[in-house]
Amino acid sequence: MFEFPPSLISASSPPSLQEPKILTILVDSKEACLKEAGELIAAGIEEKNLIEIGNLIDENSQLRDDEATRTKLSSLRRDPGRRSLFKCVGVGGMDVAIASLVFEQAEKLGIGKSIDFS
């Protein structure tokens, strides 16, 4: 299944100002995404380019405060001209819950940009 064009994240096509390349891909499950996410498979994305979001959050649904998490998060902030992507192959409700959590954490950390879609 494809939710967006593989060219958006393909390492072989150069970035443009109109369509920035995805720098980091957050996923619900590396194994599942590499088997089921057509755009990741077609783009030739490797496991090393994926970060499982569950590894960033502790048992209280808070961002982990450890060196491994800081290292993973630093890859999200390397290049302000590029974007990060969350890819989930689970159920739709999971997408909403995770997106909400990511948004709340970004607000707390003062990172990212909120866009009004109304």
C-alpha positions as CSV (number, residue, x, y, z in Angstrom):
1,M,0.0,0.0,0.0
2,F,1.2,3.5,-0.8
3,E,0.1,6.6,1.1
4,F,2.6,9.0,-0.6
5,P,4.9,8.8,-3.5
6,P,8.2,6.9,-2.8
7,S,10.1,9.7,-4.5
8,L,9.4,11.8,-1.5
9,I,11.8,9.7,0.6
10,S,14.0,8.1,-2.0
11,A,17.7,8.7,-1.4
12,S,18.3,8.6,-5.2
13,S,16.3,11.7,-6.0
14,P,17.8,15.1,-5.1
15,P,15.9,17.4,-2.7
16,S,14.2,20.5,-4.1
17,L,12.9,23.6,-2.5
18,Q,9.3,22.7,-3.4
19,E,9.5,19.2,-2.0
20,P,12.1,18.8,0.8
21,K,13.5,15.3,1.4
22,I,12.5,13.4,4.5
23,L,15.4,13.2,6.9
24,T,14.1,10.9,9.5
25,I,11.4,8.3,9.4
26,L,9.7,7.5,12.7
27,V,7.8,4.2,12.6
28,D,5.5,2.2,14.9
29,S,7.4,-1.0,14.0
30,K,10.6,-1.3,11.8
31,E,9.8,-4.9,11.0
32,A,6.2,-4.3,10.0
33,C,6.9,-1.1,8.0
34,L,9.7,-2.8,6.1
35,K,7.3,-5.6,5.1
36,E,4.0,-3.7,4.6
37,A,4.7,0.0,3.8
38,G,4.9,0.1,0.0
39,E,6.5,3.5,-0.2
40,L,9.3,2.6,2.2
41,I,10.0,-0.6,0.3
42,A,9.8,1.0,-3.2
43,A,12.2,3.8,-2.0
44,G,14.7,1.3,-0.8
45,I,14.6,2.5,2.8
46,E,16.8,0.5,5.2
47,E,16.2,-0.4,8.8
48,K,19.0,1.9,9.9
49,N,17.0,4.9,8.6
50,L,14.1,4.2,10.8
51,I,13.4,5.1,14.4
52,E,10.8,3.2,16.4
53,I,8.7,5.8,18.2
54,G,8.1,3.3,21.1
55,N,11.8,3.4,21.9
56,L,11.5,7.2,22.5
57,I,8.6,7.1,25.0
58,D,8.7,5.7,28.6
59,E,6.0,3.7,30.4
60,N,4.3,7.0,31.5
61,S,4.0,8.1,27.8
62,Q,6.8,10.7,28.4
63,L,9.8,11.3,26.2
64,R,12.7,9.2,27.6
65,D,15.5,11.3,29.2
66,D,18.5,9.2,28.3
67,E,21.5,9.4,26.0
68,A,20.1,6.9,23.4
69,T,16.9,9.0,23.1
70,R,18.9,12.2,22.8
71,T,21.0,10.7,20.1
72,K,18.0,9.5,18.1
73,L,16.3,12.9,18.6
74,S,19.3,14.8,17.4
75,S,18.9,13.2,14.0
76,L,15.5,14.9,13.8
77,R,17.1,18.3,14.2
78,R,20.1,18.0,11.9
79,D,18.9,20.0,9.0
80,P,16.0,22.5,9.4
81,G,15.4,22.4,5.6
82,R,14.4,18.8,5.8
83,R,11.3,17.1,7.3
84,S,10.6,14.1,9.4
85,L,7.9,11.6,8.7
86,F,5.9,9.2,10.9
87,K,4.8,6.0,9.2
88,C,2.5,3.6,10.9
89,V,1.1,0.3,9.5
90,G,-1.1,-0.2,12.6
91,V,-4.8,0.8,13.0
92,G,-5.9,4.4,12.3
93,G,-6.7,5.2,16.0
94,M,-3.0,4.4,16.7
95,D,-2.0,7.1,14.2
96,V,-4.2,9.7,15.9
97,A,-2.9,8.8,19.4
98,I,0.7,8.9,18.4
99,A,0.4,12.1,16.4
100,S,-1.2,13.7,19.3
101,L,1.5,12.6,21.7
102,V,4.3,13.8,19.3
103,F,2.5,17.2,18.9
104,E,2.2,17.6,22.7
105,Q,5.9,16.8,23.2
106,A,7.0,19.1,20.4
107,E,5.0,21.9,22.0
108,K,6.5,21.2,25.4
109,L,10.0,21.3,23.9
110,G,9.3,24.3,21.7
111,I,10.2,22.6,18.5
112,G,8.4,22.2,15.2
113,K,5.8,24.4,13.6
114,S,2.1,24.3,14.0
115,I,0.1,24.9,10.9
116,D,-3.6,25.9,10.8
117,F,-5.4,23.6,8.4
118,S,-8.9,25.3,8.8
